[in-house]
């Protein structure tokens, strides 16, 4: 697989949470590890016959994980609750949401097949409130349902792998189900976030200091559940903040769109026009 990093950037702590650029094809290929007892299978853009695949070294499985470790991960993922409204299929799956809500993905597998789904905008701009679970996972489950494939069982528990019942686990490791009430915006105690200033459609005459520097705009927020993530024209202005007042320093005149997303995934946007002196 080939990874992508920002130009001039380096690997940071976010890599532990999946903060690394990778194509959907490479990610899907890696997930064949869990359906193939710890060995990754090469994916081909164009279907090939068995004879053609065997004639290339690419068809040789590549060891990635110990087969016991691979089984543990698959066993965890197969217990994930299906997305709301989806059929309860015998598959294991995982979801992810990129930094700044730019895209969402989901990869699922049974004992033989792997399907990967990516959702987002071609220009890499933000989609407020998008998540892997709500946007990509439903497509994944529908893809398995419409494929016409007979789902294959996942690899059996290998020798040496332990399996405990719920009562045998410590309280901190016991599984819980997401309540439907948690997913309903109406059940949240506070109203959805609303940008109080600047108002939607405002035309703002920007001012300058004596030194010629353009003064910033004070953005104000009402309601919503912190922490908040602010976007300006799809670019992250401030992430994971609890403040309801944010200082924004515009760098150009013209149309701009301000967006805020709260901890519950609810969002509000305003478009304004800036006039520089």
Secondary structure as GFF3:
##gff-version 3
##sequence-region A 1 277
A	DSSP	beta_strand	3	4	.	.	.	ID=ss1
A	DSSP	three_ten_helix	13	17	.	.	.	ID=ss2
A	DSSP	beta_strand	21	22	.	.	.	ID=ss3
A	DSSP	alpha_helix	24	35	.	.	.	ID=ss4
A	DSSP	beta_strand	39	40	.	.	.	ID=ss5
A	DSSP	alpha_helix	50	54	.	.	.	ID=ss6
A	DSSP	three_ten_helix	57	59	.	.	.	ID=ss7
A	DSSP	beta_strand	62	63	.	.	.	ID=ss8
A	DSSP	alpha_helix	67	77	.	.	.	ID=ss9
A	DSSP	beta_strand	92	97	.	.	.	ID=ss10
A	DSSP	three_ten_helix	99	101	.	.	.	ID=ss11
A	DSSP	beta_strand	103	109	.	.	.	ID=ss12
A	DSSP	beta_strand	114	120	.	.	.	ID=ss13
A	DSSP	pi_helix	132	136	.	.	.	ID=ss14
A	DSSP	alpha_helix	137	146	.	.	.	ID=ss15
A	DSSP	three_ten_helix	166	168	.	.	.	ID=ss16
A	DSSP	three_ten_helix	171	173	.	.	.	ID=ss17
A	DSSP	three_ten_helix	180	183	.	.	.	ID=ss18
A	DSSP	three_ten_helix	185	187	.	.	.	ID=ss19
A	DSSP	beta_strand	194	197	.	.	.	ID=ss20
A	DSSP	beta_strand	203	205	.	.	.	ID=ss21
A	DSSP	beta_strand	217	222	.	.	.	ID=ss22
A	DSSP	beta_strand	228	232	.	.	.	ID=ss23
A	DSSP	beta_strand	235	241	.	.	.	ID=ss24
A	DSSP	beta_strand	245	248	.	.	.	ID=ss25
A	DSSP	beta_strand	254	261	.	.	.	ID=ss26
A	DSSP	beta_strand	267	275	.	.	.	ID=ss27
###
